[in-house]
Amino acid sequence: MLVEIPDPGVILSVILAFILGLGGLYGYYKIRPFIKSRSDMVDASQVERLEYYERQLIDMKIRLDALEIQGIEQKTEDPNLELKKFLEKLAKTEVQEKEVAISQEPEIVPQKPISTPKIPNIEHTNPTNYVLHLITNKAMTSRDIQITLKKSREHTSRLMKKLFEEGLVQRNTESKPYTYSITEKGIAKVGEIEVSPTVA
């Protein structure tokens, strides 16, 4: 089998074209870093904008973290506040419906007495004694105690801190918000309060 060898001019032209192609690619890659295309120019301005927005986001994140930290320290609101408001509205509407029903009916329907926790008759002037009587039977949150005492949140917080430091109440930190319950020392003080009025 005979293989035809092409003309030497054709071989040289193919080799020359190949070498020229390699040279062109080499020259392109050497010159390319010095040539700025439109996309590179746009990218420079976009990089500046991205850095600006990144700084703004970092600043807002820092502010948000600061607000969250302040919110954790200051937030002592009852998480069930909306539920309590709803129940109060529901109770009001039931009372209004009963009043309408009673006014329409000629008969007088006796109402069941509302059971309230029995607290010994103590003077409301001493909130320490009153709070100890309140939490004798069940643990209460600071918000519940505040509503019952009708005092400010700060006043209630200071009072509960004082009772806690004196060892009259204990704080359950596992629940949010914290609940307070009476200690043995507090029960002993309640016993002294109940005995002293009868002696006098």
C-alpha positions as CSV (number, residue, x, y, z in Angstrom):
1,M,0.0,0.0,0.0
2,L,1.4,3.3,-1.0
3,V,1.0,6.4,1.0
4,E,1.1,9.7,-0.9
5,I,3.3,12.3,0.7
6,P,1.8,15.7,0.1
7,D,3.7,18.4,-1.5
8,P,6.4,20.0,0.9
9,G,4.8,23.4,0.4
10,V,1.5,22.2,1.8
11,I,3.3,20.7,4.9
12,L,5.2,23.9,5.5
13,S,2.1,26.0,5.2
14,V,0.2,23.8,7.8
15,I,3.2,23.9,10.2
16,L,3.5,27.6,9.7
17,A,-0.2,28.2,10.3
18,F,0.0,26.1,13.5
19,I,3.1,28.0,14.8
20,L,1.4,31.3,13.9
21,G,-1.7,30.2,15.8
22,L,0.3,29.3,18.9
23,G,2.2,32.6,18.7
24,G,-1.1,34.5,18.4
25,L,-2.6,32.8,21.5
26,Y,0.6,33.4,23.5
27,G,0.6,37.1,22.5
28,Y,-3.1,37.4,23.4
29,Y,-2.6,36.0,26.9
30,K,0.4,38.3,27.5
31,I,-1.5,41.4,26.4
32,R,-4.9,40.5,27.9
33,P,-4.2,41.8,31.5
34,F,-3.4,45.2,30.2
35,I,-6.6,45.5,28.2
36,K,-9.7,46.5,30.2
37,S,-13.0,45.5,28.7
38,R,-16.3,47.1,29.4
39,S,-17.3,44.3,31.8
40,D,-14.2,45.0,33.8
41,M,-15.0,48.7,34.0
42,V,-18.5,48.0,35.1
43,D,-17.3,45.4,37.6
44,A,-15.1,48.1,39.3
45,S,-18.0,50.3,40.0
46,Q,-20.1,47.4,41.1
47,V,-17.5,46.3,43.5
48,E,-17.5,49.7,45.1
49,R,-21.3,49.6,45.4
50,L,-21.2,46.1,46.8
51,E,-18.6,47.2,49.4
52,Y,-20.8,50.2,50.3
53,Y,-23.9,48.0,50.8
54,E,-21.9,45.5,52.8
55,R,-20.8,48.2,55.2
56,Q,-24.4,49.3,55.5
57,L,-25.5,45.8,56.3
58,I,-22.8,45.3,58.9
59,D,-23.8,48.6,60.5
60,M,-27.5,47.6,60.6
61,K,-26.6,44.1,62.0
62,I,-24.7,45.8,64.8
63,R,-27.6,48.1,65.6
64,L,-30.1,45.2,65.5
65,D,-27.9,43.2,67.9
66,A,-27.8,46.2,70.2
67,L,-31.6,46.6,70.1
68,E,-32.1,42.8,70.8
69,I,-29.7,43.0,73.8
70,Q,-31.6,46.0,75.1
71,G,-34.9,44.3,74.4
72,I,-33.9,41.2,76.4
73,E,-32.9,43.3,79.4
74,Q,-36.0,45.5,79.2
75,K,-38.6,43.0,78.0
76,T,-40.5,41.6,80.9
77,E,-43.9,41.7,79.2
78,D,-46.2,38.8,79.7
79,P,-46.1,36.5,76.6
80,N,-49.8,35.6,77.2
81,L,-50.9,39.2,77.2
82,E,-53.0,38.9,74.0
83,L,-54.7,35.7,75.4
84,K,-55.5,37.5,78.7
85,K,-57.0,40.5,76.7
86,F,-59.1,38.1,74.6
87,L,-60.3,36.3,77.7
88,E,-61.2,39.6,79.4
89,K,-63.2,40.7,76.3
90,L,-64.9,37.3,76.3
91,A,-65.8,37.6,80.0
92,K,-67.2,41.1,79.4
93,T,-69.4,40.0,76.5
94,E,-70.7,37.1,78.6
95,V,-71.5,39.5,81.5
96,Q,-73.3,41.8,79.0
97,E,-75.3,38.9,77.6
98,K,-76.3,37.8,81.1
99,E,-77.4,41.3,81.9
100,V,-79.5,41.5,78.8
101,A,-81.0,38.1,79.6
102,I,-81.7,39.1,83.2
103,S,-83.3,42.4,82.1
104,Q,-85.5,40.5,79.6
105,E,-86.6,37.8,82.1
106,P,-88.8,38.7,85.0
107,E,-87.3,36.0,87.2
108,I,-84.2,36.7,89.2
109,V,-81.5,34.1,88.5
110,P,-79.0,33.7,91.4
111,Q,-75.4,33.9,90.2
112,K,-72.7,31.7,91.4
113,P,-70.2,33.4,93.6
114,I,-66.8,33.8,92.0
115,S,-64.2,31.9,93.9
116,T,-61.2,34.0,94.8
117,P,-58.1,32.8,96.5
118,K,-58.6,33.2,100.3
119,I,-56.0,35.5,101.7
120,P,-56.1,36.3,105.4
121,N,-57.2,39.8,106.2
122,I,-53.9,41.7,106.3
123,E,-53.2,45.3,105.8
124,H,-52.5,46.2,102.2
125,T,-50.0,48.7,103.4
126,N,-47.3,46.1,103.8
127,P,-46.7,44.6,100.3
128,T,-44.1,42.2,101.6
129,N,-46.6,40.4,103.8
130,Y,-49.3,40.6,101.1
131,V,-47.0,39.0,98.4
132,L,-45.9,36.2,100.8
133,H,-49.6,35.4,101.4
134,L,-50.2,35.5,97.6
135,I,-47.6,33.0,96.7
136,T,-48.2,30.7,99.7
137,N,-50.5,28.4,97.7
138,K,-49.1,28.7,94.1
139,A,-46.1,30.1,92.3
140,M,-46.7,33.4,90.5
141,T,-44.9,35.5,87.9
142,S,-43.6,39.0,88.6
143,R,-46.3,40.3,86.2
144,D,-49.1,38.6,88.1
145,I,-47.8,40.0,91.4
146,Q,-47.6,43.5,89.8
147,I,-51.2,43.3,88.6
148,T,-52.4,42.1,92.0
149,L,-50.5,44.8,93.9
150,K,-51.4,47.5,91.4
151,K,-47.9,48.8,91.6
152,S,-45.3,49.7,88.9
153,R,-43.1,47.1,87.3
154,E,-40.0,48.6,88.8
155,H,-41.5,48.6,92.3
156,T,-42.6,45.0,92.0
157,S,-39.1,44.0,90.6
158,R,-37.3,45.7,93.5
159,L,-39.7,44.0,96.0
160,M,-39.2,40.5,94.6
161,K,-35.4,41.0,94.4
162,K,-35.5,42.1,98.1
163,L,-37.6,39.0,99.1
164,F,-35.3,36.7,97.1
165,E,-32.1,38.1,98.7
166,E,-33.7,37.7,102.2
167,G,-34.4,34.1,101.3
168,L,-38.2,34.4,101.7
169,V,-39.0,33.4,98.1
170,Q,-37.2,31.3,95.6
171,R,-37.0,32.0,91.8
172,N,-37.6,29.4,89.2
173,T,-35.3,30.4,86.4
174,E,-36.2,27.4,84.1
175,S,-39.5,29.0,83.1
176,K,-39.8,32.3,81.1
177,P,-41.0,34.6,82.7
178,Y,-39.5,33.6,86.1
179,T,-42.0,32.3,88.7
180,Y,-41.6,33.0,92.4
181,S,-42.6,30.6,95.2
182,I,-42.4,30.8,98.9
183,T,-39.6,29.2,100.9
184,E,-39.6,27.6,104.4
185,K,-38.3,30.9,105.8
186,G,-41.2,32.7,104.1
187,I,-43.8,30.3,105.4
188,A,-42.4,30.9,108.9
189,K,-42.7,34.6,108.4
190,V,-46.3,34.2,107.2
191,G,-47.0,32.2,110.4
192,E,-45.6,35.0,112.5
193,I,-47.8,37.5,110.7
194,E,-50.9,35.5,111.3
195,V,-50.2,34.9,115.0
196,S,-49.3,38.5,115.8
197,P,-52.7,40.1,115.0
198,T,-54.5,37.6,117.1
199,V,-52.2,38.2,120.1
200,A,-52.6,42.0,119.8
